[in-house]
Amino acid sequence: MSPTTSRSAPPPTSPKDTAALLDVYQVDAGDRSELLELARTGRRKGWWTAYGDLLPEYATYIGLEAEATFIRSFDAVTINGLMQTEDYAREIIRSAVMGLSSPAEVERRVKVRITRQSVVTRDDDPLRLWSVIDEHALRRPVGSPQIMEAQYAKLLKMTERDNVGVQVLPASVGAHPGTAGMFTILEFGELRDPDVVYVEAMTSSLFVESDPDVYMHALAFDHLRSKAMSPEESPP
């Protein structure tokens, strides 16, 4: 580009458009995954990039979360991070790192988790969130009784929002598709990107993108919803 040219660069290709091109050129699965990731990260330059050192996959997830219009999550172990209080989040994060991280790093992680919640609480086009919470996750004591009391109060307040739905899956349901673990399904609405499933593990995370696998997770979520208590009946 010459010094006198004032033209802006073209916008990054969307993941959906990238996927279509990869189909046309029959790109193999390994390269396809890498190129789709580049298409995503090329569009995500937000506040979370400053925390990419905590866990690269986590930063990618936050970028996806910031662009999503609807999230469905099965929360088997803890209350969803988008609805946690600061104290509850701190206890969860502190126990997860098992003393291997400094107090300062724990606080950085807490700050990230609380800042993420703005996607749900913002006035302009907030994210729609639907969480199915396993009863054991809801009843598990995290920290002091005061911390749990405040957490329950926040959860109730969040359910008063039109864009938030919470259902509790009773322990009496027994075995169910969610016994394999927690998962989150992200939809992108008008961006028209393919849905993505996020599965978080202790030391790494997995992004599931193939249509059959995404469909199976969506089917599992619908099954969990059908077995869970209605939003009106659900505690705490």
Residue pairs with C-beta under 8 A, 6 or more apart in sequence:
1 7
12 39
12 42
12 43
13 21
13 39
13 42
14 39
14 43
14 191
14 192
14 193
15 36
15 39
15 40
15 193
15 194
16 191
16 192
16 193
16 194
18 35
18 36
18 39
19 32
19 36
19 194
22 32
22 35
22 36
27 35
33 209
36 209
37 60
37 207
40 60
40 63
40 64
41 60
41 63
43 63
43 67
44 60
44 63
44 64
44 66
44 67
46 62
46 63
46 66
47 115
48 59
48 62
48 63
48 66
48 112
48 116
49 59
51 58
51 59
51 108
51 112
52 59
54 105
54 108
54 109
54 112
55 205
57 204
57 205
57 207
58 112
58 205
60 207
61 198
61 200
61 205
61 207
62 112
62 116
64 186
64 196
64 198
65 71
65 116
65 119
65 127
65 186
66 119
67 188
67 191
67 193
68 119
68 127
68 186
68 187
68 188
68 189
69 125
69 127
69 128
69 187
69 188
69 189
69 190
69 191
70 127
70 128
70 129
70 130
70 186
70 187
70 189
71 82
71 127
71 128
71 129
71 130
71 184
71 185
71 186
71 187
72 130
72 131
72 132
72 184
72 185
72 187
72 218
72 221
73 80
73 129
73 130
73 131
73 132
73 182
73 183
73 184
73 185
74 131
74 132
74 134
74 178
74 182
74 183
74 184
74 220
74 221
74 224
75 131
75 132
75 133
75 134
75 137
75 182
76 134
76 136
76 137
76 178
76 179
76 181
76 182
77 134
77 136
77 137
77 140
77 182
78 84
78 92
78 137
78 140
78 142
79 88
79 133
79 137
79 138
79 151
79 155
80 129
80 131
80 133
81 89
81 113
81 116
81 117
82 116
82 117
82 119
82 120
82 127
82 129
83 117
83 120
83 129
83 131
83 154
83 155
83 158
83 164
83 166
84 92
84 113
84 114
84 117
84 151
84 154
85 147
85 150
85 151
85 154
86 110
86 114
87 143
87 147
87 150
87 151
88 142
88 143
88 147
88 148
88 150
88 151
89 110
89 113
89 114
90 106
90 107
90 110
90 143
91 142
91 143
91 147
92 142
93 106
93 109
93 110
93 113
94 106
96 202
97 105
97 106
97 109
101 109
119 126
119 127
120 126
120 127
120 129
120 158
120 161
120 163
120 164
121 161
126 161
126 163
127 163
128 163
128 164
129 163
129 164
129 165
130 164
130 165
130 166
130 167
130 225
131 164
131 165
131 166
131 167
132 166
132 167
132 168
132 169
132 178
132 221
132 224
132 225
132 228
133 166
133 167
133 168
133 169
133 234
134 168
134 169
134 171
134 178
135 168
135 169
135 170
135 171
136 171
138 168
138 235
138 236
141 148
142 148
142 151
152 236
155 166
155 236
156 236
158 164
158 166
159 165
159 166
159 231
165 231
166 231
166 234
167 225
167 228
167 229
167 230
167 231
167 234
168 228
168 229
168 233
168 234
168 235
169 176
169 178
169 224
169 227
169 228
169 229
170 228
170 229
173 227
173 228
176 223
176 224
176 227
177 219
177 220
177 223
177 224
178 220
178 224
181 199
182 199
182 200
183 197
183 198
183 199
183 217
183 220
183 221
184 197
184 198
184 199
184 200
185 195
185 196
185 197
185 198
185 214
185 217
185 218
185 221
186 195
186 196
186 197
186 198
187 195
188 194
188 195
194 209
194 211
194 214
195 214
195 218
196 207
196 208
196 209
196 214
197 207
197 208
197 209
197 213
197 214
197 217
198 205
198 206
198 207
198 208
199 205
199 206
199 207
199 208
200 206
208 214
208 217
228 234
